[in-house]
């Protein structure tokens, strides 16, 4: 019994006396990346996708900006931001097919009394983008308000595998 107490105390002593390892934790890396991207966004606003290369690895980011007044709740806005970020990532990684239709519609109106003719020209352009695929492991890195709290920016990220 006395031997067990001695072993237990010596183990506790070793844990207390051991020098601390000076490494940067995952949360510190995540916080510094979030602060860097926020400063970068405030310097020059951007949306879309980017690939960041750093000593810690390569990261894919997707930046979305949403108008807060359009959404009835915070959870709805968060879900829309997540879906848009995944859509951008899917297009980046898997490509997309874009089709365009350009329609010109003209109508003519003739007046009965005179030879005056009025022509109306209407132009309709429809652009469709289709993308098929799935991008997993997208995580919200940070979100913050801009434009006096009227809009919110969401930054999602994914660590890229190095080959």
Buried (B, 14 or more C-beta within 10 A) or exposed (E): EEEEEEEEEEEEEEEEEEEEEEEEEEEEBBEEBBEEBBEBBEEEEEEEBBEBEEEBEEBBBBBBBBEEEEBEEEEEBBEBBBEBBBBBBBBBBEEBEEEEEEEEEEEEEEEEEEEEEEEEEEEEEEEEEEBEEEBEEBEBBBBBEEEEEEBBBBBBBBEBEEE
